[in-house]
Amino acid sequence: MIRDLVKWVAPGLVTVVGGTALCLGLTSANIASDLSGRSLSSMRSAGFAWADVSLDGRDVALSGTISTQAEADGALVRLASLSGVRSVAGDVTVAPLVKPYRMTANLVDGAIVLAGSVPNEVTRQALSTRAGVSSADLQLRSGMPDRDVWLSGIDFALAQLSHLDQGQVSITDLAINVTGRARSERDYGDVLLALSAQVPSGVTIADASIAAPFASPYRWSAVSDGKRISVSGFVPDGQVTDRLRMADLSGLALSTGVAVASGQPDNFVELSQVLVEQLSRLEYGEATISDGLSQLVGAAPTQAIADDVTRKIAQAGSIVVLDPPRIADYWVSATRQSGGVIVFDGYAPDDATRKALSEYPNADTQFLKLGRGAPNRYQSGVDFGLAALGRMSEGRFALHGDVVTLSGIARSGSDYEALVEGLAALVPQGLSLNTADITPPRAARYDWKASKDTSGAIALSGMVPNRQIKDELIALSGASTVSALTYASGEPNNFTSAAETGLGLLQWLGEGTVAFDGSGWLITGTAKSKIDEGAINADFTTRNLAASGWSMSVAAPVGSAAPVVVAAPAVEPEPEPEVTVAEAPAVTSAEDTPSEVVDPDYAFSATRGADKSVIMSGQLPADATLRYFATITGGETISVSIAPGAPEGFVTDAEAGLRALVRLDEGQVDLANGNWSLKGIAPDEATRDAVTAAIAALSDGKAWTLAVDVPVVAAEPVAAPPQPTTEKVDTAACIAPLADFSARNSILFQSGAAIIAAESQPALDELAGDLAGCPDAIVHIEGYTDSDGDERLNLALSVARAEAVVSALVERGVTAARLYALGFGEANPIADNGTPEGKRLNRRIVVKVLDRHY
């Protein structure tokens, strides 16, 4: 009844009041605006915040939801009491009161499910029929806060659901809660923007938890080129990128092109940071995360960094695949041991290559490490080296840069020849080959032979240690040489010099052989002439070959005496008087014998000056003759050409003339127009008589022109120095000490000079003391050099050094007349001149004592 009263009475009251107000002169529009404001103000001031007032002219309609009818009636009465109100109509909903006032909206399978409180049926219908709503469990309840604000909050909250594929929104009083996952990256940005900047006035965001859109598979990667790291893929939020920028990136720049997405694996944030930090330590690489799998691949600059990165990534549960570190000095080798095992060492570019090498027969690859930086021709170089190693019983190949080095022992002579001679043509393009240390197989019994037939052709057979020596011996044997030489190691000491000596001796024979049978050297055959017979005998004796294990059996020319046989070991023949040919024989040659055509202009001259030096000029038949004559004259200045056409008996006559010349104070011996002459000044009459007697005793029937005088002096004549005789003396006391002294090579010289080194002075004192043990014996001081440099200069140097030793001994009281300085230059090496040690041993002074007195 009260309600009806208000409904019907109140309008009349309002009309009266309104008419009065109208009389005050207000216009309709102004009345309506004023009345609306006063109505709302009245409702709020009276505590009717729930009331919603609308006007139609001066007619007022009241709506809203309230928990009691009495409160609704009170609101109607108050509105009716306002001046200007003509009538009041009420459409108030009475519903239970609820606090807090709450409504929720859930996304279920893409549709919206509503639940909670609404103020009236109109609102309930509007929400239930809203697009996307599948069900609405909405109850009419009073207690709603500010209606307009609440409704704007509801619209805002429901609008956010359009950006989500799953989630919930709710409004409690005027506070909104939003949780869920964005449909897309754009939706994610839109909802975050709305929640931060588009919330309606009067509404607050109590909680917002929006996940990025879901990604499957969830992929993330970081790529480094050693200068910059580029990150792409998905991250759960922007904070992950910020964290990566703050990580320890070893000074590398970081660029990102990521998308925000959910669905990341557990521990994604920490794992991505570990991967990026370790990636920055590599020369290059990539880190990836794909759902629950993570991996780091690349290359570390050193093995230590590779090990540390591997340890840290493995601790994070990721897979690590690192290329081997870069090797600056890249090499690989394979060594075939005597048992056939091939041991690899050095580096392989990858594990596949190392595995392939391990499958090689008898391969041991435990020492083969992985490393980057292999040369471009690595594989072809290794294949080539292993093929070469297959020809060796023992050996090693190494690839260092672009150089392949081979060393070892060939399986056979043919393998050696293929390795040394044919292999160079098979070297892969871009590589070079070094085969300096390959030796042929060792022979159980080493043999070698050079045979000369009656035509003068030489055939070589047997074994040689290498191609160089083979070529040298073939060249020395002559253009018509036939070779059947094979390669083998195990040659005797000084094989090359011994073979060359044998070939030199062979030239004196019309036919014959020189051979090594595994135990000693033997020369056999028939001499070309009587002079050749004497020459080969003298050469054999001078070189002391019998003491070195040589044997010789040489027959005299047809019609001469029986063969001369010298067997090893042998006693050195006793030297004859100084002026005879056989006293100091030297290496000669078949060229010393007369040629078939004698040159009538053949000339030779030797001059001894006041300074005791001898200058030879003119022509000699052979280098061997030159070396021989140099030992007689002391190896002084030489100006001689080698030419054929020497007259019969040239060597014998020239030798006798030179031996006579060196006994003169000064003089000259000449061959001119086929005639020999000797002139000069003898130190005394005895010397003059001895010299002229020696020349007169020559048996070749030639006439010599002699002009040897003695100086005229006013003083008492000086007695001639005692001349050596053939009377034997006891040399036993000094033979052994002198042999030991010579073996120690104690006398040293300044390089390239005949100046005795200061540190050799004690050795000279020792030598002088040793010579005191045989004060009457003749002593030969023999100088030798190595093979470096010019042969003639070496000969002169050896004589000068021998003379320097003689002078030093004379200063120490050794009688000068006992001492003879002889130089042999490069002849008679005792070691291999191809090695520094061998050269050192060949540079020597040898002291020999003869068992006769002076």
VEXPASE-872961 format. One line per 5 residues: for each residue x, y, z of C-alpha. Coordinates in steps of 0.2 Angstrom, whole numbers. Example, Ala and Ser with C-alpha at 12.3 -4.5 7.8 and 13.67 -1.06 7.14 Angstrom:
BEGIN
62/-22/39  68/-5/36
//
This chain:
BEGIN
0/0/0  14/12/4  22/7/-13  5/12/-21  4/27/-11
21/33/-17  17/28/-35  1/38/-36  2/52/-23  20/57/-26
17/62/-44  4/74/-39  15/82/-26  29/83/-39  17/91/-51
12/105/-39  30/108/-34  35/107/-52  22/120/-58  28/132/-44
45/130/-50  40/133/-68  32/149/-64  49/154/-58  53/156/-77
64/141/-80  64/133/-97  61/114/-99  79/110/-104  86/119/-89
73/111/-78  77/93/-84  96/96/-81  94/103/-65  82/91/-59
93/76/-64  108/83/-55  97/87/-39  89/69/-40  106/60/-40
113/72/-27  99/69/-16  100/50/-18  119/50/-14  117/61/1
103/51/8  114/35/7  105/28/-8  121/25/-19  112/10/-27
98/21/-34  98/25/-53  88/40/-58  81/44/-75  70/59/-80
57/62/-94  54/80/-93  49/82/-74  44/64/-72  57/54/-63
60/35/-64  69/26/-50  78/10/-53  91/-1/-44  93/-16/-33
91/-15/-14  90/-28/-1  74/-21/8  57/-13/1  58/0/15
74/7/8  66/7/-9  51/16/-3  62/29/6  71/33/-10
54/36/-19  48/48/-5  64/58/-5  63/60/-24  45/65/-24
49/78/-11  61/87/-23  55/103/-31  51/102/-49  47/84/-49
30/81/-57  29/62/-54  40/48/-48  39/30/-55  49/16/-46
56/0/-54  67/-5/-40  73/-23/-37  73/-30/-20  87/-43/-19
98/-51/-5  113/-41/0  130/-48/-4  147/-42/1  159/-41/-7
150/-39/-24  158/-51/-36  156/-58/-53  168/-70/-63  170/-75/-81
180/-91/-86  186/-97/-103  181/-115/-105  185/-123/-122  185/-105/-130
168/-100/-123  164/-88/-108  156/-95/-93  149/-82/-81  145/-83/-62
142/-71/-48  130/-56/-44  121/-44/-55  110/-29/-50  95/-33/-60
87/-43/-73  91/-31/-87  109/-33/-83  108/-52/-81  100/-53/-99
112/-42/-106  127/-52/-100  119/-69/-103  117/-64/-122  134/-56/-124
144/-63/-138  155/-78/-133  145/-82/-117  140/-100/-116  132/-100/-99
128/-88/-86  125/-92/-68  121/-74/-62  111/-70/-46  101/-54/-43
110/-47/-28  110/-30/-20  126/-23/-13  133/-17/-30  145/-3/-29
144/12/-40  133/6/-54  141/15/-68  159/11/-63  155/-7/-59
147/-9/-76  162/-1/-85  173/-13/-75  163/-28/-81  164/-22/-99
183/-19/-97  186/-36/-89  176/-46/-101  185/-37/-116  201/-44/-110
195/-62/-112  195/-59/-131  214/-58/-130  216/-75/-121  215/-93/-126
213/-98/-108  210/-89/-92  198/-80/-80  193/-62/-76  184/-57/-60
178/-40/-53  176/-39/-34  167/-23/-30  178/-12/-41  194/-22/-41
198/-33/-56  208/-49/-57  214/-56/-73  224/-72/-76  227/-82/-92
237/-84/-107  237/-73/-123  231/-80/-139  245/-72/-149  260/-61/-147
249/-46/-153  236/-51/-140  249/-52/-127  254/-34/-131  237/-28/-132
231/-35/-115  247/-29/-106  244/-12/-113  225/-12/-108  229/-18/-91
242/-4/-89  234/11/-97  216/8/-102  208/3/-85  191/13/-83
191/27/-70  186/21/-53  191/3/-56  208/-4/-50  218/-19/-56
220/-30/-40  230/-44/-49  235/-47/-67  245/-63/-72  245/-65/-91
256/-78/-99  263/-76/-116  256/-86/-131  260/-104/-131  273/-110/-143
277/-128/-148  290/-133/-151  298/-121/-140  314/-115/-149  328/-103/-145
345/-101/-152  360/-90/-150  373/-89/-164  391/-82/-162  403/-78/-176
417/-73/-163  412/-55/-164  393/-54/-161  380/-66/-153  363/-66/-162
348/-72/-151  332/-78/-159  317/-89/-155  305/-88/-140  308/-81/-123
294/-81/-109  296/-62/-106  307/-47/-109  316/-49/-93  325/-64/-100
333/-53/-114  338/-40/-101  346/-54/-91  356/-60/-106  362/-43/-109
369/-42/-92  378/-59/-93  397/-61/-95  399/-62/-114  418/-60/-115
416/-43/-123  405/-49/-138  390/-38/-144  372/-45/-142  358/-43/-154
341/-50/-152  326/-54/-163  315/-64/-151  297/-67/-149  288/-69/-132
280/-85/-129  275/-97/-115  279/-116/-116  297/-114/-111  305/-129/-103
310/-129/-84  325/-119/-80  324/-110/-96  330/-93/-89  346/-100/-81
350/-112/-95  349/-99/-108  361/-88/-99  374/-102/-96  373/-107/-114
376/-89/-120  390/-86/-108  399/-102/-114  395/-98/-132  405/-82/-130
421/-91/-126  421/-100/-142  429/-95/-159  412/-98/-167  396/-109/-162
378/-110/-159  368/-114/-143  350/-121/-145  335/-125/-134  321/-135/-142
308/-140/-129  317/-150/-116  333/-153/-127  348/-141/-126  364/-141/-136
380/-131/-138  391/-134/-154  406/-124/-160  425/-123/-158  435/-118/-144
452/-108/-146  461/-120/-135  459/-137/-127  459/-130/-110  444/-119/-114
435/-133/-123  437/-144/-107  430/-130/-96  416/-126/-107  411/-145/-109
411/-147/-90  400/-132/-87  388/-136/-101  387/-154/-95  383/-148/-78
368/-139/-85  362/-155/-93  365/-150/-111  374/-159/-125  391/-152/-130
398/-155/-147  414/-145/-150  426/-145/-164  444/-148/-159  455/-133/-155
465/-124/-169  483/-130/-170  495/-117/-176  509/-129/-179  499/-143/-187
508/-160/-191  504/-178/-192  516/-193/-192  516/-212/-194  530/-223/-188
532/-241/-194  541/-250/-180  551/-266/-183  536/-277/-177  525/-270/-191
515/-259/-179  511/-241/-186  510/-228/-172  501/-212/-177  505/-196/-168
501/-177/-171  483/-172/-176  468/-177/-185  455/-164/-191  440/-174/-185
435/-190/-176  430/-198/-192  447/-196/-199  455/-203/-184  444/-218/-184
448/-221/-202  467/-221/-198  464/-233/-183  457/-246/-196  473/-246/-205
482/-263/-203  492/-263/-186  488/-245/-183  490/-237/-166  481/-221/-165
481/-218/-146  493/-203/-148  483/-195/-162  474/-179/-156  460/-169/-164
464/-152/-170  458/-139/-182  469/-130/-195  474/-146/-205  482/-141/-222
471/-142/-237  481/-158/-243  480/-167/-227  471/-182/-232  480/-184/-249
496/-181/-240  492/-195/-227  487/-207/-240  503/-204/-250  514/-206/-234
506/-222/-229  508/-229/-247  527/-224/-245  528/-232/-228  521/-248/-236
538/-249/-245  548/-249/-228  552/-262/-216  554/-248/-203  552/-229/-206
542/-214/-203  532/-201/-213  527/-184/-207  516/-171/-214  521/-154/-208
512/-139/-217  514/-143/-235  530/-154/-234  530/-173/-233  545/-180/-225
550/-199/-227  563/-208/-217  567/-226/-214  573/-242/-221  566/-249/-238
560/-266/-239  571/-270/-254  583/-262/-266  568/-260/-278  558/-252/-265
572/-240/-261  574/-235/-279  555/-232/-280  555/-222/-264  570/-211/-269
568/-210/-288  550/-213/-293  540/-207/-278  543/-188/-281  532/-189/-297
518/-196/-286  518/-182/-273  500/-174/-272  499/-157/-280  503/-143/-268
514/-154/-257  533/-156/-258  543/-171/-253  559/-173/-243  567/-191/-244
584/-187/-237  584/-200/-223  579/-216/-233  591/-230/-233  591/-247/-242
589/-263/-233  604/-269/-224  614/-283/-232  619/-298/-223  635/-298/-233
640/-282/-242  649/-284/-259  655/-273/-273  665/-275/-288  672/-265/-303
679/-275/-317  689/-268/-332  691/-278/-348  704/-276/-361  695/-263/-371
695/-251/-355  677/-253/-351  672/-254/-333  657/-264/-327  651/-261/-309
641/-273/-299  636/-277/-281  629/-264/-269  630/-246/-265  621/-236/-251
612/-223/-261  609/-215/-278  622/-201/-276  636/-213/-273  630/-224/-287
631/-209/-299  648/-204/-292  656/-221/-295  648/-222/-313  654/-205/-317
672/-209/-311  672/-226/-321  669/-217/-337  655/-215/-350  656/-233/-356
653/-240/-339  640/-254/-337  631/-254/-320  622/-268/-312  623/-260/-295
609/-263/-282  605/-253/-266  609/-259/-249  615/-252/-232  628/-260/-221
643/-254/-231  660/-253/-223  668/-238/-216  674/-226/-229  666/-236/-243
665/-222/-255  683/-216/-254  688/-234/-254  678/-238/-270  685/-222/-278
703/-227/-273  700/-244/-281  694/-236/-297  709/-225/-297  721/-240/-295
711/-249/-308  716/-236/-321  734/-243/-320  728/-260/-326  725/-266/-344
712/-277/-336  707/-282/-319  695/-280/-304  694/-271/-288  682/-279/-276
675/-279/-258  670/-296/-253  662/-292/-236  678/-292/-226  691/-284/-236
697/-275/-252  706/-284/-266  713/-278/-282  719/-290/-296  724/-289/-314
738/-285/-326  747/-269/-327  746/-259/-343  765/-256/-343  781/-257/-333
778/-239/-327  760/-242/-323  766/-257/-313  777/-246/-303  765/-233/-301
751/-244/-294  763/-252/-282  769/-235/-276  751/-229/-275  746/-244/-265
761/-241/-253  759/-223/-251  741/-225/-246  746/-238/-233  732/-249/-240
739/-265/-234  737/-259/-216  719/-254/-220  715/-272/-225  718/-271/-244
726/-285/-254  733/-284/-271  739/-296/-284  744/-287/-300  753/-296/-314
767/-287/-324  764/-283/-342  767/-297/-354  786/-302/-354  789/-294/-337
792/-302/-320  779/-312/-310  764/-303/-302  767/-292/-287  756/-298/-272
753/-288/-257  742/-296/-244  734/-288/-228  740/-286/-215  757/-281/-222
772/-272/-216  775/-255/-224  790/-257/-235  806/-248/-230  808/-231/-239
822/-230/-251  834/-215/-252  825/-198/-254  829/-195/-273  821/-211/-279
804/-212/-286  798/-225/-273  802/-216/-257  787/-205/-256  775/-212/-270
758/-203/-272  742/-206/-281  744/-207/-299  734/-211/-314  734/-220/-331
735/-203/-339  753/-202/-332  758/-215/-345  763/-209/-362  749/-206/-374
749/-214/-391  753/-197/-398  767/-187/-389  766/-169/-390  783/-162/-395
779/-145/-387  775/-153/-370  783/-142/-357  785/-142/-338  795/-131/-326
797/-130/-307  807/-115/-299  813/-115/-281  816/-97/-275  827/-90/-261
811/-91/-249  811/-110/-252  794/-110/-261  792/-120/-277  781/-114/-291
776/-127/-304  770/-122/-321  767/-130/-338  758/-146/-341  755/-162/-331
746/-178/-338  734/-180/-323  727/-173/-307  735/-188/-298  752/-183/-304
749/-165/-298  745/-171/-281  760/-182/-280  772/-169/-285  764/-157/-273
769/-169/-259  787/-168/-265  788/-149/-267  778/-145/-251  762/-140/-260
767/-123/-264  760/-111/-277  754/-121/-292  751/-115/-310  749/-131/-320
737/-137/-333  732/-155/-336  735/-161/-353  739/-177/-362  754/-180/-373
768/-182/-360  784/-190/-367  790/-207/-362  796/-208/-344  789/-191/-340
784/-195/-322  800/-203/-318  811/-189/-325  800/-175/-317  800/-184/-300
819/-185/-300  821/-167/-305  809/-161/-291  817/-171/-278  834/-164/-283
827/-146/-284  820/-146/-266  838/-150/-260  845/-135/-268  845/-117/-260
837/-111/-276  835/-118/-294  825/-123/-308  820/-140/-317  813/-139/-335
806/-149/-349  807/-140/-365  808/-147/-383  809/-164/-376  825/-160/-366
827/-160/-347  838/-148/-337  842/-144/-319  851/-129/-313  853/-120/-297
864/-117/-281  867/-132/-269  870/-128/-251  886/-138/-252  897/-149/-263
890/-165/-255  872/-160/-259  878/-155/-277  886/-172/-279  871/-182/-272
859/-172/-284  870/-174/-300  873/-193/-295  854/-196/-293  850/-188/-310
864/-197/-319  857/-214/-312  841/-212/-321  839/-228/-332  828/-221/-346
843/-216/-356  839/-197/-358  852/-184/-357  850/-171/-344  858/-154/-344
865/-150/-327  871/-134/-320  872/-135/-301  885/-125/-292  889/-121/-274
891/-103/-267  909/-97/-265  912/-91/-247  927/-83/-239  924/-92/-222
927/-110/-218  916/-121/-227  901/-127/-217  899/-145/-215  885/-152/-225
870/-158/-214  870/-177/-211  860/-186/-224  848/-199/-220  854/-217/-222
846/-233/-222  853/-238/-205  839/-244/-195  835/-236/-178  824/-242/-163
808/-233/-165  798/-244/-153  798/-231/-139  789/-218/-149  778/-228/-161
764/-231/-149  763/-213/-141  764/-205/-158  750/-216/-165  739/-212/-150
743/-193/-152  738/-194/-170  722/-203/-166  717/-189/-154  719/-176/-167
725/-164/-154  732/-150/-165  719/-137/-170  720/-123/-182  711/-107/-185
697/-109/-198  704/-109/-216  722/-105/-210  738/-113/-206  739/-104/-189
739/-116/-174  726/-112/-161  732/-106/-145  724/-121/-135  735/-133/-145
752/-127/-137  751/-141/-124  748/-154/-137  764/-148/-146  774/-149/-130
767/-167/-128  772/-171/-146  790/-164/-144  792/-175/-129  786/-190/-138
798/-187/-152  812/-187/-139  809/-206/-137  817/-209/-154  829/-194/-157
838/-202/-172  822/-207/-182  815/-197/-197  798/-190/-194  784/-187/-207
772/-173/-202  757/-176/-213  743/-163/-215  725/-168/-221  709/-158/-224
691/-162/-227  683/-161/-244  675/-143/-242  682/-130/-254  694/-131/-269
704/-147/-270  720/-138/-274  718/-125/-261  715/-139/-248  731/-147/-254
741/-131/-251  733/-128/-234  737/-146/-228  756/-143/-233  756/-126/-224
748/-133/-209  761/-148/-208  775/-135/-210  768/-124/-196  769/-140/-185
787/-143/-190  791/-125/-186  783/-127/-169  793/-143/-165  809/-135/-171
805/-121/-158  804/-134/-145  821/-142/-149  817/-155/-161  831/-156/-174
824/-149/-190  834/-161/-202  823/-175/-194  806/-167/-199  797/-168/-216
781/-158/-219  769/-167/-231  752/-162/-237  739/-173/-244  724/-161/-244
708/-171/-246  716/-188/-249  715/-203/-238  699/-198/-228  697/-208/-212
678/-203/-210  663/-198/-220  665/-180/-227  646/-180/-228  644/-177/-210
651/-163/-198  659/-176/-187  667/-185/-202  674/-168/-208  681/-165/-191
690/-181/-191  697/-179/-208  705/-162/-203  720/-169/-195  739/-170/-192
747/-187/-193  764/-190/-186  774/-205/-193  791/-211/-188  802/-220/-200
814/-233/-194  830/-225/-200  841/-211/-194  846/-195/-202
//
